[in-house]
């Protein structure tokens, strides 16, 4: 019975700590991936392959790129935007992709003049 009252009393705090822990772990993981890209940076050409509507105001831009004959995909958060030719999310357009030579699956796409539409936090440029 004591156990149940303890859970009821601190349920909100425990839930908040779990959520904060998940956010902190995700942020640290993202930081170290981006740091590795900065340290072992290589450049290739990638292509935007999809713009997916995730939530009311958020979208995911999926891109693909090839390193040593191996195809990789990446995803970056963006707000809705169109290329200057009217293409939604620049799907089908090519951009530079920076990746880690140590782990080529770690990458970030450089959208040029459309960089301002990214919503994913980037710690290193």
C-alpha positions in Angstrom: 0.0 0.0 0.0 2.9 2.4 0.8 4.3 1.7 -2.6 1.1 2.7 -4.4 0.8 6.0 -2.4 4.5 6.7 -3.2 3.8 6.2 -7.0 0.7 8.3 -6.9 2.5 11.1 -5.0 5.5 11.3 -7.3 4.1 10.0 -10.6 4.3 13.5 -12.3 7.9 14.0 -11.1 9.0 10.6 -12.2 7.4 11.0 -15.6 9.0 14.4 -16.1 12.4 13.0 -15.2 12.0 10.2 -17.7 10.9 12.6 -20.5 13.8 15.0 -19.7 16.2 12.1 -19.6 15.1 11.0 -23.1 15.5 14.6 -24.4 19.0 14.9 -22.9 20.2 11.6 -24.2 18.8 12.5 -27.7 20.5 15.8 -27.7 23.9 14.3 -26.6 23.6 11.7 -29.3 22.9 14.3 -31.9 25.8 16.5 -30.7 28.3 13.7 -30.9 27.1 12.6 -34.4 27.5 16.2 -35.6 30.9 16.6 -33.9 32.0 13.5 -35.8 30.8 14.9 -39.1 32.8 18.1 -38.3 36.0 16.2 -37.4 35.9 13.7 -40.3 34.1 15.8 -42.8 33.8 14.7 -46.4 31.5 16.1 -49.1 29.4 14.5 -51.8 26.3 15.3 -53.8 22.9 14.1 -52.5 19.4 14.3 -53.7 16.2 15.2 -51.8 13.9 12.2 -52.2 10.8 13.1 -50.0 9.1 15.8 -48.0 7.0 14.2 -45.3 4.4 16.0 -43.2 5.1 14.9 -39.6 2.9 17.2 -37.4 0.8 20.3 -37.9 3.8 22.5 -38.6 6.8 20.1 -38.9 8.1 18.3 -41.9 10.9 15.8 -42.5 13.1 16.1 -45.6 14.6 12.8 -46.6 17.7 12.7 -48.8 20.0 10.1 -50.3 23.7 10.1 -51.1 26.3 7.6 -52.1 29.7 6.9 -50.5 32.0 4.2 -51.9 29.2 2.7 -53.9 27.0 2.4 -50.8 23.7 4.3 -50.8 22.7 6.1 -47.5 19.6 8.0 -46.5 19.4 10.9 -44.1 16.6 12.9 -42.6 16.4 16.5 -41.5 13.6 18.5 -39.8 12.3 21.4 -41.8 9.4 23.8 -42.0 7.3 23.7 -45.2 9.1 25.5 -48.1 9.3 25.4 -51.9 12.3 25.8 -54.2 12.4 28.8 -56.4 10.9 26.7 -59.2 7.9 25.9 -57.0 9.0 22.3 -56.1 7.7 21.4 -52.6 10.7 20.8 -50.4 13.0 20.8 -53.4 12.2 17.1 -53.9 14.4 15.8 -56.8 17.0 18.6 -56.4 20.6 18.0 -55.6 22.6 19.5 -52.8 25.9 19.0 -51.0 25.9 16.4 -48.2 28.6 16.4 -45.6 29.3 13.1 -43.9 31.8 11.5 -41.6 34.5 9.5 -43.4 34.6 7.4 -40.2 30.9 6.6 -40.2 29.4 7.6 -43.6 25.8 7.1 -42.2 26.3 10.3 -40.1 25.5 13.1 -42.5 23.9 16.5 -42.9 22.5 18.1 -46.0 23.5 21.6 -46.9 20.4 23.3 -48.5 22.1 26.5 -49.6 19.7 29.4 -49.6 17.0 27.1 -48.1 19.1 26.4 -44.9 16.8 28.8 -43.0 14.0 26.3 -43.3 15.7 23.7 -41.3 14.3 23.0 -37.8 16.8 20.5 -36.7 19.4 22.0 -34.4 22.9 21.9 -35.8 25.7 22.4 -33.3 28.5 22.5 -36.0 28.4 24.1 -39.5 
